[in-house]
Each structure stands twice: as structure tokens, then as C-alpha cells.
Amino acid sequence: MKKGAIYFIGLIFIFGLSGCGKEVKQKENKEYSVVEEKNSQPSVTKDAEIENSLQPSVTNNTVKENDIKKKDSQQLLESENKYSIVQDEDVNVYSDVKKYGRIKKKHKKFKRKDGKEYFYYDMECFYFNDDYPAVLNDTLQRYYDSQKESYENSAKTYSGESDNAPNVPYDSLIFQYFTYIGDDYVSMVFNDVTYMGGAHQYSKIDGVTIDCNTGEMVDVNPFINDTDEEINKQFKELLGIAEYDNKEWDFYITDKNVVFFYYDSRFWDSVETKRVR
């Protein structure tokens, strides 16, 4: 009986040891799996670190690009009311004359009593069709009459000097194109040519801008905010001229800009600035 009890207790003790061994083994396995899981984590972290290490460069590039855009926008804003020399004129011209009206050509010769021609003039007079206010043509007619009067006076000047010129002197008004056609204004360009019979002719661009409501031929003031002093300052810096003189400047408008012409015995330049209204 005593031996049986001892035997039974021994079995329980052995069984308990085996159970503990199993539990320990399971615990060891669990710890191993955790360790294994922990050991596998660095590879994921490393990939993330690599990805993150690349991210700043993308972010930096984006920031730099935004900075450049902001800087360009700021420069554009700062230069909106500045003047610049027109290097390559890129004007959206309206050259389809028939779409807006018609041109009437005038030619007049001047001869002495011996029948020899000593002067002539040509004029291309544009007139708007009935789709546009009649006041535009009234203003243009006054402009053409003024040009005609000037050419008639030139004829008197050359009447006694034609023998001294190798060729017959002339004046010519040539229609070039429109630079702006709107409900508020129309702006167009003529080429006013003077030839004195020598080697070269003198060509002068003549801008004509008319208010569609009043029919008034306007100056540049409705389109810019600058005073004569500010214009003078800008022109002096750009062209090195001494002083600004309204009589030496002409202009036309586009949908965005005002373009000036400067006339000088040595050169001429086109200067543009932003049209503010």
C-alpha cells in the first residue's frame, strides 16, 4: 500500500515535470517568435527610413519650385508699372481691313507750267463700316484733312526746289493695321512717309487712338497712372534722353499694353508699359 502510494506520487511528479517542460518550451517558442518578430522589424524600418530619406528631397524640390513661382509672381507684380524697350514687337494686329471697313486711296500730283512734276502725295484713308459708331469716321476724316493740309504745304515748299533733287519728293500716308478694337476704344497705326528726293525717305509711325463714345482722339492719360515726371524718369533711364517732350512721342494701345514711339534724328525706339485701364 505504502509502495503503491509512493509509486503514484512519483508518476504525478514526473507528469508535472513533463508539463512544466512543455510550458517552458512553449514559453521559449513564444519568446523566440517575439524575438523573431522583433528581428524582422528592422528591415521594415530600414525601408521606411530609406523612403523617408528620399522624401525630404522631393519636399525640398516642391518648396524650391513654390519659392521660384512666388518670386516670379512678385517680380511680375513689381514690374507691372515699369517701362521697357520693345526688343521684338509682338502685337496682336488686326490686319483684315475688309472685316472692319474700307480704304479709300487718294493721289495728287503737282506740276509746274512746263508740265514737269515737282511733288505728289498718296493717302490711304481707312473708314469704318456701319457696324461702328459714325463718330469714328468723323474723327478720322479730321485727321486725314489735317494730313492733307500738311502735304499741300509741302507742295508749296518744293515747288521751286525740284531741280535740286534727283527724284520727285513726296509725302505718303500708309495704313498699317489695328492694334486694338473694342467697344471703348479703337487704336490703329499709320506710316507717315516723307521723301525729299534724296537717297533715303523718312518714315514715322503714327498712332491714332479714338474713344468710341465721344469720338475724341485721345492722348495716353486714360491708359496709365503715371505723371509726365514719372514717364520722363523712365525714358531717361531707358534711352538716355535729356528730357521728356510730349511732342516727340506717339503711342498706340493693345489689350494689355501701351506702346510709345520716340523720334530722334539718330534713332527711334519703342517703349512699352502695362495698360492699367
Secondary structure, 3 states (H helix, E strand, C coil): CHHHHHHHHHHHHHHHHHHHHHHHHHHHHHHHHHHHHHHHHHHHHHHHHHHHHHHHHHHHHHHHHHHHHHHHHHHHHHCCCCEEECCCCCCCCECCHHHHEEEEEEEEEEECCCCCEEEEEEEEEEEECCCCCHHHHHHHHHHHHHHHHHHHHHHHHHCCCHHHCCCCCEEEEEEEEEEEECCCEEEEEEEEEEECCCCCEEEEEEEEEEECCCCCECCCHHHCCCCHHHHHHHHHHHHCCCCCCHHHEEEEECCCEEEEEEECCCCEEEEEEECCC
